[in-house]
Amino acid sequence: MIISASRRTDIPAFYSEWFMNRIRAGFCTVPNPIRKNQISRVSLRRKDVDVIVFWTRNPGPLMEHLDELDERGYRYYFHFTIMDNPRALDPRCPQVAEAIETARRLADRIGPGKLIWRYDPIVFTGHLNVEFHKQTYDRIAGALRGHTYRSVVSIIDVYRKIGKRLRSLAENGVALTTPGTQSVGDLMRSIAGTAKANGMEIFSCAEETDFSSCGILPGKCIDEAYITRVFGLKVSGANDPFQRKACGCVASKDIGAYDTCLFGCAYCYATADFALARENRQRHNSASPSLLFQPCLTPMG
């Protein structure tokens, strides 16, 4: 079993204490995102976990626990998002210089092969145009050269539940734009060349558009071939049926919860209500089996 920790929230940044408590306990419980009264019990025992995949914008709080994870024999790798968007879009994410330094320290600790740099989602505004993203990707890639061998990119998907906050941004002078196909292709070719020049293979994430002609192949963020290469471990290549149609990831069990991340990224699909996320964080109990404390419900399965 592969554990995703997590597409739904930033566990390393905000819930590392809870995560380690669950590792020590050997299990966690996960409410169904749609039917909250249905709760599954997920084993976190080493013998049941093939690989843990972390998704984060700040792995710092979890890094102090990596020795324990290693001693317990867990395999893991990180998806680390590093961009340089304005505060209107990413109000609470670490500054890019700080994030780069953290990525370097993490790569020195676990090895560059277990660190994947995400430059996604790419958001376009009047200021964040194609040239901005070319220069920013080039700058960050150069700073991460030798500290990661893989990069992932995607273009923003505008989900209905984030429409209101995007309209609010537009009213305050930060309106999203949609570059033409030729301009996007030009950006992707530039990014692909930059990645190659810095020793990184590059893939797209859940993109309906095929950028293969630009040098960027459709990717799998949870990739059985990557896991075999990095860990010498064979896992099932069956697609995850619970992900978007364009997603190529293999099956995993996500142990996070929506509306619990505090970074407040304007385009985030996993946080529909920032106020609710803050409330959920206040209610969070690091000793609870579930990331969202639900004492009255009985785990199933």
Secondary structure as GFF3:
##gff-version 3
##sequence-region A 1 301
A	DSSP	beta_strand	2	5	.	.	.	ID=ss1
A	DSSP	alpha_helix	11	14	.	.	.	ID=ss2
A	DSSP	alpha_helix	16	25	.	.	.	ID=ss3
A	DSSP	beta_strand	27	31	.	.	.	ID=ss4
A	DSSP	beta_strand	39	43	.	.	.	ID=ss5
A	DSSP	three_ten_helix	46	48	.	.	.	ID=ss6
A	DSSP	beta_strand	51	56	.	.	.	ID=ss7
A	DSSP	alpha_helix	60	63	.	.	.	ID=ss8
A	DSSP	alpha_helix	66	71	.	.	.	ID=ss9
A	DSSP	beta_strand	76	81	.	.	.	ID=ss10
A	DSSP	alpha_helix	96	110	.	.	.	ID=ss11
A	DSSP	three_ten_helix	112	114	.	.	.	ID=ss12
A	DSSP	beta_strand	115	122	.	.	.	ID=ss13
A	DSSP	alpha_helix	130	144	.	.	.	ID=ss14
A	DSSP	beta_strand	150	155	.	.	.	ID=ss15
A	DSSP	three_ten_helix	160	162	.	.	.	ID=ss16
A	DSSP	alpha_helix	163	171	.	.	.	ID=ss17
A	DSSP	alpha_helix	181	197	.	.	.	ID=ss18
A	DSSP	beta_strand	201	204	.	.	.	ID=ss19
A	DSSP	three_ten_helix	212	214	.	.	.	ID=ss20
A	DSSP	beta_strand	217	218	.	.	.	ID=ss21
A	DSSP	alpha_helix	224	231	.	.	.	ID=ss22
A	DSSP	beta_strand	253	254	.	.	.	ID=ss23
A	DSSP	alpha_helix	274	283	.	.	.	ID=ss24
###
